């Protein structure tokens, strides 16, 4: 009887644990629903809507690669290398509503890229996604005939067996600015030449696939716009609202695409803004808290943080629609909402610290936590899964 009682108690405890685990793995405040294999076409477009769904814990098939397997991993994204021991953040799979997101197939993409060039253009979040793509491709193939080259603003991942390259070009505001230096770009008085893009564009004109982004560096109330040259003293400066400056920059980008892109050759994509998680009170924790020590996604369905300004998304969407009416197609990949849930996916304090930490910082880790960029493997891998799906759609 005593043994049976102990067994029954164990069963009850095990059942309770399973219930707790199931509740923990839900990412929506709704009843748990089984994930089916059905494919449902997106409304009007005839395509699956990959951007609406939920994060599902998947310990069997994720992550898509191991951090240490990637020979070209960035220290800014190598959270495990710099001490993060909780690796649950690597095991969440994005499950769209009503359809399935294709698993990334590196071998297939490499065949697509044979003899071609793919370029990510933008800021450090686009570089974050580029590093993810490099790791996905590096771990998909054997052999060492790969190399990384850096030339100023351009970083190039060479896949010599395929005569292909996957590049990143640093241009955080897309147009010319005083933040264009690949290393020395954190200047307090930010200035853009909102009508000037050729300085950057000449480096990615002939690419076969272009992936753009810009948002983070516009997140300030005002921006100085220069009419003239940085090399001359007779330029005219005007301080305007940042959203207006953004409109001018996106217009310059749009005009350049319209008149310079080879429409029969180049595929165009624009990534929506990547969210930040700097204010814990937005998702229900105490004021002053941020992504530090966060280990699970946000459970609130439709959560949207204050750091993501939809006005900027609207500017890009409107511009892309205008380009479409002119016969130029740019696919807008709206990764913002799915990324909003992932407060657990940032490096926080687990990354290389480029400057020595002060005593005050060491006493308060939240003060130097990186809640902007993303750990790898992690959220940017899903962005690339979505990009992969659209390349082959």
ABEGO torsion letter per residue (X at the ends): XAAAAAAAAAAAAAAAAAAAAAAAABABBBBBBBBBABBBBBBGAGBBBAABEBBBBBAAAOBABBAAABAABBAAABAAAAGBABAAAAABBBBBBGBBBBBBBAAAAAAAABGBBBBBBEBAAAAAAAAAAAAAAAAABBEABBBBBBBEABBBBBBAAAGBBBBBBBBAAGBBBAAABAABABBABBBBBAABAAAAAAAAAABABBBBBBAAAABBABBBBBBEBAABAABBBBBBBAAAAAAAAAAAAAAAAAAABBAAABBBBBBBBBBBBABAAAAGBBBGBBABGBABBBABBGBBBAABBAAAAAAAAAAAAAAAAAGBBBBBBBAAAAAAABAAABAEABBBBABBBBAAAAABAAAABBAABBBOBEAAAAAAAAAAAAAAX
